[in-house]
C-alpha cells in the first residue's frame, strides 16, 4: 500500500451510497458466497491479480464489482475469465485495506448498490466490465409488502431464538426499514446454497423477492425446530441410560456388600473355559472374546443378553477340531458296500478309490459327488451306506422346494430369531467336522425374492473355496473342506451350470429285471417280513412269482413300487395268520391275484394293430425308459403335415426334418416326387395327455413316415432311437441303458441305435445284452434297411 492509497482512505465521505458510480468497474470474483447490497464485512484476498485490482481501486474511486464465480476455485492464483462469472452482483465500496502477516490483504468492503454487468471490457490482468445499477428504490410500500416484511421479521426472531443468532444481527434487523435490505439480511443468515443466494440476488421485483425469502426462512425455521426436538429426545434418552447405569452400579455394590456372588460372572467364566477347550480358530477366538466382553456390560435381563449368549453358544458348540477317524480298511469297506447294495458298480468303485487315496494321503479334500438317476434306485440309501463304510457321521439335507438363500447361509444377527444356515446346523448336530452330508434332490431347488439357494451352494460345493465358508449368522469362517458332500438328482438339466460344474456326476441307471429280482430276494422281502412280524416259516415266494410281480405289477426304474407290492403280500399273509391259519403261505404266479388283484401292466405290443405307418421308438424319462409308438396316416390333401400327441417344439421339429429329408431324397428312396402334393400326413404319438419332447424319436419319425408313404410296414420286433439331420445322418442320444431295458421289458430284442452310442451299450451288464441284436447305422438309409419290411401291395 502506498501513501496515495492511505490518503484516499482518510478522505472518504461518510455515506458511500451518495457517491457517483463509474460506468466501468473492476470485477472481483467471489467464491462460495454472494455479497448482498447493505452487507459489510472484511474480505481476505490472496491472489496477485486481485491484490492489483484492490490497489488500483484505492488509487481511484475505491469502488469495485463483487460478482459470484461459478467455477470451483482450486488455488489462490487460478485464472478466472469473464465466462466464469454471473452477470448480477453488488457494487462494493472499499473502506480500508490492511496486510496480514501471511501477506494477504484484509479488505473491509460494504455493498452499496446492486449491479448488472452489461459487457466485460477487460480480462487481464484482472476483469473489468461496463455496468448498470439495478433499481432498489420504492415510492410507496403497498399493504402486501408491509405484511411480508412484518411476517419475515417475526419469523426471523423465532429463528434467532432457535439457533441463537448474535444480538448484533437481531439489532440490525430492527434498524433496517428498506424491504430489499430486510430480504438480503435474512438471506445471508439462512445458510442457503450459493446458487439459491444468487437467485435471490437476481430477483428484481420486491414482492417476489420477499415471497422467496419468506419460503426459505420458513423452511429453515422448520428444520431448526426439528433439530432441537431431536436433540431434546436424545438428551432424555441419554439421561435415562445414565440413570440406569448408576442404578446398576449401586445394585452391584449392594450385592458385593451382602456377599452375594454374581451368577453372570460365574457364567462368563464358564464360557471362557469352554472357549479355551473348544479348539477355536483364531478368528473365532477373537469373536468369542469380543462378545464375552460385551456380554459383561449387558444386564442379564436385557434382550440383547440372550442374543449374545446364543451367538456364543453356537460358536462353542461347533466341531472346530473334532473329527471322526475314517475306516481305511480297504477290503472291509469293499465287502460292506457289496453287502449293503446290489450292483451300482460305478459308485462303489469311486468310493473305494477315495478311500485308497485317503489311506496314502491324509489331507485330501472331501469329494463332491452327485448321484444322478431315476427315483428308487438307491441314491439316498447309498449316501447312508457310504457314511457307515467310512465310519463317518451322516446328515441329510432335503433341498426339494427350498427357495430361501438364508437356509444355506443363515440370517444375519440383526434379525429377530436369527439362526445359522442348514450347513452349520447339521455340523452342530453331528458333532464332527468331517461328516457325510447328503444334499437330497438338488435338482429341485427353487428361487424367488428371498434369493437363490443354488447360487449360495456354489461356495459350499467348491473344494477350492469351502475352506473359508462364511455363514451370515456367525460372520466368521468355517472350514468345510473335510466334509464329504453327496448330492442326489433325478435330472441334471435343471441344475444350474456353475453348480453342476463343481460336482463329479455319477450316473445310476435303471435296474434290470435280474437286478430287481436279486434286490427283492436279498433285501426287500427280508425287510418286509421283519416289518410285518412274519418269518420264512410263514411265507414262501419263488422266483417266478417275484418276476411276475416285477413284470405285471410294477413298471419303474427303481424298486420302490416293487417294495410296496411285497408289503401288500406280507399284509395278506399277516391277515391270514390273524384269522388263525397255521400253514405256510406259498405265493406262486397262479395265486398272485389273491394278494395283488388284477395285473397293472400288460405288453403294449400285444394291444397294437400293426401295419404301415406304425413304428416303435424308445424314449427316456426321469423315471426310466419307455417305448414310444409313432403313428402316421395319410389322406387326400395338398401336402400338409399335422402333429398331435402333446409334442414339444424339438419333437415337432424332428417330424418336420424327417418329412423334409424324405421329400428331398424321394428318388433315392424309390418314392414318386409328385405324390406329396396329393395327400396330407398326420403324425400322432399316443398317450396324448403326457408331454413329450426331445430329438430321440427322429429315426422312428422317418420310419413311420416312409412306411405310410411307401406302404411298407415297419418291423414289429425292432425298436429304434436316434436324432436325424436334414442330410440323413443319425446322431447319438442319451439314456441308452434305460431305453434298452424298456425294449426288453416290451419283449423287443432287436434295436437300432446311433453308431456313436455303441460305447454306451458296452456299459450295460453283459447278462442284459445277451441275446439282443444291436444295429448301429451311420445314416437314415442304413437304418431303414433294418426296420422296414419288404414292400407290400397297395
Long-range contacts (C-beta under 8 A, 24 or more apart in sequence): 1-55, 1-58, 1-97, 1-99, 2-59, 4-59, 5-55, 5-58, 5-59, 5-97, 8-58, 8-59, 8-62, 9-58, 9-62, 9-95, 9-96, 9-97, 12-62, 12-95, 16-93, 16-95, 16-110, 16-112, 17-112, 17-113, 19-61, 19-63, 19-93, 19-112, 21-63, 21-91, 21-113, 21-131, 21-133, 22-61, 22-63, 23-130, 23-131, 24-121, 24-128, 24-129, 24-130, 24-131, 25-63, 25-64, 25-65, 25-91, 25-115, 25-128, 25-129, 25-131, 26-53, 26-56, 26-57, 26-64, 26-65, 26-126, 26-127, 26-128, 27-64, 27-65, 27-67, 27-82, 27-85, 27-89, 27-117, 27-120, 27-126, 27-127, 27-128, 27-129, 28-53, 28-54, 28-64, 28-65, 28-66, 28-67, 28-92, 28-126, 29-67, 29-68, 29-69, 29-80, 29-84, 29-85, 29-127, 30-66, 30-67, 30-68, 30-69, 30-89, 31-69, 31-72, 31-73, 32-73, 32-194, 33-68, 33-194, 33-197, 34-68, 34-194, 34-197, 34-198, 34-200, 34-201, 35-66, 35-89, 35-90, 35-92, 35-109, 35-111, 36-90, 36-111, 36-184, 36-185, 36-187, 36-188, 36-197, 36-201, 37-90, 37-91, 37-111, 37-112, 37-113, 37-114, 37-136, 37-180, 37-181, 37-184, 38-111, 38-176, 38-178, 38-180, 38-181, 38-184, 38-185, 39-90, 39-110, 39-111, 39-184, 39-185, 39-188, 40-95, 40-108, 40-109, 40-110, 40-111, 41-108, 41-109, 42-106, 42-107, 42-108, 42-109, 43-106, 43-107, 43-109, 44-100, 44-104, 44-105, 44-106, 44-107, 45-104, 45-105, 45-107, 46-76, 46-103, 46-104, 46-105, 47-76, 47-77, 47-78, 48-77, 49-77, 49-125, 49-126, 50-105, 50-126, 51-105, 52-125, 52-126, 53-126, 54-94, 54-97, 54-105, 54-107, 57-94, 58-94, 58-97, 62-93, 62-94, 62-95, 63-91, 63-92, 63-93, 63-94, 64-91, 64-92, 64-94, 64-109, 65-89, 65-90, 65-91, 65-92, 65-115, 65-117, 65-129, 65-131, 66-90, 66-91, 66-92, 66-109, 66-111, 67-117, 68-194, 68-197, 68-198, 80-127, 81-123, 81-127, 82-120, 82-123, 82-127, 82-129, 85-117, 85-120, 85-127, 86-198, 86-202, 87-116, 87-117, 88-114, 88-115, 88-116, 88-117, 88-134, 88-198, 88-201, 88-202, 89-114, 89-115, 89-117, 89-201, 90-114, 90-115, 90-201, 91-115, 91-131, 91-133, 114-201, 134-204, 135-204, 136-178, 136-180, 138-179, 138-206, 141-179, 142-207, 144-207, 145-179, 145-206, 145-207, 145-210, 148-179, 148-207, 148-210, 148-211, 148-214, 149-179, 149-182, 149-210, 151-214, 152-182, 152-183, 152-186, 152-210, 152-213, 152-214, 152-217, 153-182, 155-214, 155-217, 155-218, 155-221, 156-186, 156-189, 156-217, 158-221, 159-189, 159-217, 159-220, 159-221, 159-224, 162-221, 162-224, 162-225, 162-228, 163-224, 165-189, 179-206, 179-209, 179-210, 180-206, 180-209, 182-210, 183-209, 183-210, 183-213, 186-213, 186-217, 187-213, 187-216, 190-216, 190-217, 190-220, 191-220, 192-216, 248-299, 263-300, 264-296, 264-300, 268-292, 268-295, 268-296, 271-295, 271-312, 271-316, 274-316, 275-312, 275-316, 278-315, 278-316, 278-318, 278-320, 278-321, 279-320, 279-321, 279-322, 280-315, 280-316, 280-320, 281-320, 281-476, 281-477, 281-479, 283-476, 283-477, 284-315, 284-320, 284-476, 287-315, 287-474, 287-475, 287-476, 288-312, 288-315, 288-316, 307-413, 311-413, 311-473, 311-474, 314-420, 314-424, 314-428, 314-473, 314-474, 315-474, 315-476, 317-428, 318-424, 318-427, 318-428, 318-478, 319-427, 319-428, 319-430, 319-431, 319-432, 319-433, 320-433, 320-478, 321-433, 322-431, 322-432, 322-433, 323-432, 323-433, 323-434, 323-482, 324-391, 324-392, 324-393, 324-432, 324-434, 324-435, 325-391, 326-355, 326-358, 326-390, 326-391, 326-392, 326-434, 327-355, 327-389, 327-390, 327-391, 328-355, 328-358, 328-359, 330-355, 330-356, 330-359, 333-389, 333-390, 336-385, 336-388, 336-389, 337-385, 337-389, 340-385, 340-388, 340-389, 341-378, 341-381, 341-382, 341-385, 342-515, 342-518, 342-519, 342-522, 342-523, 343-511, 343-515, 343-519, 344-378, 344-382, 344-508, 346-506, 346-507, 346-508, 347-371, 347-382, 347-506, 347-508, 350-504, 350-506, 351-386, 351-389, 351-390, 355-390, 365-463, 365-481, 365-482, 366-434, 366-463, 366-481, 366-482, 366-483, 366-484, 366-485, 367-463, 367-484, 367-485, 367-504, 368-461, 368-463, 368-485, 368-487, 368-502, 368-503, 368-504, 369-484, 369-485, 369-486, 369-487, 369-503, 369-504, 369-506, 370-442, 370-486, 370-487, 370-488, 370-489, 370-492, 370-495, 370-500, 370-503, 370-504, 370-505, 370-506, 371-486, 371-487, 371-488, 371-489, 371-506, 371-508, 372-488, 372-489, 372-490, 372-491, 372-492, 372-505, 372-506, 372-507, 372-508, 373-490, 373-507, 373-508, 373-509, 373-510, 373-557, 374-490, 374-508, 374-510, 374-556, 374-557, 374-558, 374-622, 374-623, 374-624, 374-738, 375-490, 375-556, 375-557, 375-558, 375-560, 375-622, 375-623, 376-556, 376-557, 376-558, 376-559, 376-560, 376-561, 377-508, 377-509, 377-510, 377-511, 377-557, 377-558, 377-559, 378-508, 378-558, 378-559, 379-488, 379-508, 380-438, 380-440, 380-488, 383-436, 383-438, 383-486, 383-488, 384-438, 386-436, 386-484, 386-486, 387-435, 387-436, 390-436, 390-484, 392-432, 392-434, 392-435, 392-436, 392-484, 393-430, 393-431, 393-432, 393-435, 393-436, 394-430, 394-435, 394-436, 394-438, 395-426, 395-427, 395-429, 395-430, 395-435, 395-436, 395-437, 395-438, 396-437, 396-438, 396-440, 397-422, 397-423, 397-426, 397-437, 397-438, 397-439, 397-440, 398-440, 398-441, 399-439, 399-440, 399-441, 399-442, 399-444, 399-445, 399-453, 400-440, 400-441, 400-444, 400-445, 401-444, 401-446, 402-445, 402-446, 402-453, 403-445, 403-446, 403-447, 403-448, 403-450, 403-453, 404-450, 404-451, 404-453, 405-450, 405-451, 405-452, 405-453, 405-455, 405-456, 406-450, 406-451, 406-472, 407-453, 408-453, 408-456, 408-457, 408-460, 409-456, 409-470, 409-471, 409-472, 410-471, 410-472, 410-473, 410-474, 411-472, 411-473, 412-472, 412-473, 412-475, 413-473, 413-475, 418-473, 419-473, 420-471, 420-473, 420-474, 421-471, 421-472, 421-473, 423-460, 423-469, 423-471, 423-480, 424-471, 424-473, 424-474, 424-478, 427-478, 427-483, 433-479, 433-482, 433-483, 434-482, 434-483, 434-484, 435-483, 435-484, 436-483, 436-484, 436-486, 437-483, 437-484, 437-485, 437-486, 438-486, 438-487, 438-488, 439-485, 439-486, 439-487, 439-488, 440-487, 440-488, 441-488, 441-489, 441-490, 442-487, 442-488, 442-489, 442-495, 442-499, 443-489, 443-490, 443-491, 443-492, 443-494, 443-495, 444-494, 454-495, 454-496, 454-499, 455-496, 455-499, 457-499, 458-498, 458-499, 458-502, 460-485, 461-485, 461-487, 461-499, 461-502, 461-503, 462-502, 490-622, 490-623, 491-622, 509-557, 509-737, 509-738, 509-741, 510-557, 510-558, 510-624, 510-625, 510-737, 510-738, 510-741, 511-557, 511-558, 511-559, 512-741, 512-765, 512-767, 512-768, 513-547, 513-550, 513-551, 513-744, 513-745, 514-767, 514-768, 515-765, 516-550, 516-559, 516-562, 517-543, 517-546, 517-547, 517-550, 519-559, 519-562, 520-546, 520-549, 520-550, 520-559, 520-562, 520-566, 521-546, 524-559, 524-562, 524-563, 524-566, 525-566, 527-563, 528-563, 528-566, 528-567, 528-569, 528-570, 529-570, 531-567, 531-570, 532-567, 532-570, 532-571, 532-573, 532-574, 533-574, 534-570, 534-573, 534-574, 534-577, 537-584, 538-573, 538-577, 538-584, 538-585, 539-569, 539-570, 539-573, 539-584, 539-585, 539-587, 540-584, 540-585, 540-586, 540-587, 541-569, 541-586, 541-587, 542-586, 542-587, 542-588, 544-588, 544-589, 545-587, 545-588, 545-589, 545-592, 548-589, 548-592, 549-592, 549-596, 551-601, 551-745, 552-592, 552-599, 552-600, 552-601, 552-602, 553-592, 553-596, 553-599, 553-600, 553-601, 554-600, 554-601, 555-600, 555-601, 555-745, 556-623, 556-624, 557-623, 557-624, 557-625, 557-738, 558-624, 565-596, 568-595, 568-596, 569-595, 569-596, 603-746, 603-747, 604-629, 604-746, 605-716, 605-746, 605-747, 605-748, 608-716, 610-713, 610-716, 611-713, 612-707, 612-708, 612-710, 612-711, 612-712, 612-713, 612-714, 612-792, 613-704, 613-707, 613-708, 614-704, 614-707, 614-713, 614-714, 615-700, 615-701, 615-703, 615-704, 615-707, 615-714, 615-720, 615-787, 616-700, 616-714, 616-716, 616-718, 616-719, 616-720, 616-746, 616-748, 617-696, 617-697, 617-699, 617-700, 617-701, 617-719, 617-720, 617-721, 618-696, 618-700, 618-719, 618-720, 618-721, 618-739, 618-740, 618-742, 618-743, 618-751, 619-692, 619-694, 619-696, 619-697, 619-721, 619-739, 619-742, 620-694, 620-696, 620-733, 620-734, 620-735, 620-738, 620-739, 624-738, 624-741, 624-742, 625-735, 625-737, 625-738, 625-739, 625-740, 625-741, 625-742, 625-743, 626-742, 627-719, 627-742, 627-743, 627-746, 627-748, 628-685, 628-692, 628-697, 628-700, 629-685, 629-686, 630-683, 630-685, 630-697, 630-700, 630-701, 630-703, 630-704, 631-683, 631-684, 631-685, 631-686, 631-704, 632-681, 632-682, 632-683, 632-684, 632-704, 632-705, 632-707, 632-708, 633-681, 633-682, 633-684, 633-708, 634-679, 634-680, 634-681, 634-682, 634-708, 634-709, 635-679, 635-680, 635-682, 636-678, 636-679, 636-680, 637-678, 637-679, 637-680, 638-677, 638-680, 639-676, 639-677, 639-678, 639-679, 639-680, 640-680, 640-681, 641-680, 641-681, 641-682, 641-683, 642-680, 642-681, 642-682, 642-683, 643-683, 643-684, 644-682, 644-683, 644-684, 644-685, 644-688, 645-684, 645-685, 645-686, 645-687, 645-688, 645-692, 646-688, 646-689, 646-690, 646-691, 646-692, 647-685, 647-692, 647-693, 648-691, 648-692, 648-693, 648-694, 649-693, 650-693, 650-694, 650-695, 651-685, 651-692, 651-693, 651-694, 651-695, 651-697, 653-695, 654-695, 654-697, 654-698, 654-701, 654-723, 654-724, 655-683, 655-701, 655-705, 657-698, 657-724, 657-725, 657-726, 658-698, 658-701, 658-702, 658-705, 658-724, 659-705, 660-726, 661-702, 661-724, 661-726, 661-728, 661-780, 662-702, 662-705, 662-706, 662-709, 664-726, 665-728, 665-781, 668-781, 669-706, 669-710, 669-781, 669-784, 670-710, 671-706, 671-709, 671-710, 675-709, 681-705, 681-708, 681-709, 694-733, 695-723, 695-724, 695-731, 695-733, 696-721, 696-722, 696-723, 696-733, 696-734, 696-735, 696-739, 697-721, 698-722, 698-723, 698-724, 698-730, 698-731, 699-724, 699-730, 699-752, 699-780, 699-783, 699-787, 702-780, 702-783, 702-784, 703-783, 703-784, 703-787, 703-788, 706-784, 706-788, 707-788, 710-791, 711-791, 711-792, 711-793, 711-794, 712-788, 712-789, 712-790, 712-791, 712-792, 713-788, 713-789, 713-792, 714-787, 714-788, 714-789, 715-750, 715-786, 715-787, 715-788, 715-789, 717-748, 717-749, 717-750, 718-748, 718-750, 718-751, 718-752, 718-786, 718-787, 719-743, 719-746, 719-748, 719-750, 719-751, 719-752, 720-751, 720-752, 720-753, 720-783, 720-787, 721-751, 721-752, 721-753, 721-754, 722-752, 722-753, 722-754, 722-757, 722-777, 722-783, 723-754, 724-780, 728-779, 728-780, 728-781, 729-778, 729-779, 729-780, 730-754, 730-755, 730-777, 730-778, 730-779, 730-780, 730-782, 730-783, 731-756, 732-756, 732-757, 733-757, 736-760, 736-761, 736-764, 737-763, 737-764, 740-764, 740-768, 740-769, 740-772, 741-768, 744-768, 744-772, 749-773, 750-775, 750-786, 751-775, 752-777, 752-783, 752-786, 752-787
